[in-house]
Every structure is written in C-alpha cells, then in structure tokens.
Amino acid sequence: MRYAVIGTPIEHSQSPWIHRCFAAQLGEHIDYAPLQAPLDGFAACARRAD
C-alpha cells in the first residue's frame, strides 16, 4: 500500500517512520512518504501523489 503525509514544512514529520514501524509489527510492508506541498498547492500535490 502507498501512503503519504502532505504539508509545509514536512521535513520534521515523524509520521512516515511511525507508520512504517507499526506496519512492520503487523508484518505488512507499506510505502509511506513525506510530500512537500506549497501552501496554495495542497490539492494539486495530493492529485500527483495518487
């Protein structure tokens, strides 16, 4: 499965690491990445991530 956390700023987010650890405990492999989005470009960034 593929997941993302989108925001500005995003470098500090621990969300991808936390979710990958949780998935590993369940024996699942997930793709969870941080995506930098401009303040006025959230929707466009989310569409590109699909």
N, C-alpha and C positions, 0 to 999 in steps of 0.2 A: 504494500500500500504506500501511497505517496501523500505526505502531509507537509504543511508549511506554516510558519508564523510570519506575518507580514507587518512591517512597521517602519518607523523612522524615529529615532535611531533603532537599530536592531542588533548591533554587534554585541551588546551586553546580555542578550536573551539567553537564558539557560533552558528554555523550553525544548529545543531540539535534543539536547543532551538528556534531560529528564525523561522525555517520551521514549527515546531510544533505550534507555536503561529499563524503563517499565516494560517495553515490548520484549526486550531480551529476557526479562524474568518470566515472561509468558511463553518464551520460545518462538516469538514472532520476529520477523525482520521487517522494519519499516524504513522508508526514506522520509526523513523529516528535516527540512532545511529552513534556514532563515532567509527571507527575501526582503531586501531594502526597497521601499516604495517611496516615491516623492509624496509630500503632504497632499498634493492635489491629484495624485495618480493611483490611489489605492485600487479602485475598480479595474483599471487597466492592468495593473500588476497581477491582480487576482485572476483575471481572464488569461493572461500569458502563462500563469502557473498551472493552468488546467491541462 
